[in-house]
Amino acid sequence: MDRNKTSELIVDVYTVHYTDAVSERFDSKALKKADEELYNKYLKSNKTKRFSIT
């Protein structure tokens, strides 16, 4: 879609949108480097499941 300079494509009954999305994320590596004690104070573990098809 970038090649065709379009952000919308109609295929059969579907309309596909391809647009830029901007997100801001916390830089935990920088915090760990700057203040490892503070980083460890707020560190928490999270368990998730991953679904994959190969």
C-alpha positions, 0 to 999 in steps of 0.5 A, spaced: 500 500 500 505 504 501 508 503 494 501 505 491 501 511 496 494 509 498 492 508 505 485 504 503 484 498 499 477 495 498 477 488 497 471 484 495 466 486 501 472 488 506 475 495 506 483 495 509 486 501 512 493 501 513 495 508 517 501 510 521 500 509 529 504 513 534 505 510 541 509 512 547 512 507 551 516 508 558 524 506 557 525 501 562 532 500 560 534 507 561 531 508 568 535 501 570 541 504 567 540 511 571 537 508 577 537 501 578 535 501 585 528 505 583 527 500 577 528 494 581 523 497 586 517 498 581 519 491 577 513 486 577 513 480 573 507 478 568 505 471 566 502 471 559 500 465 554 502 466 547 498 463 541 502 462 534 501 458 528 507 455 524 
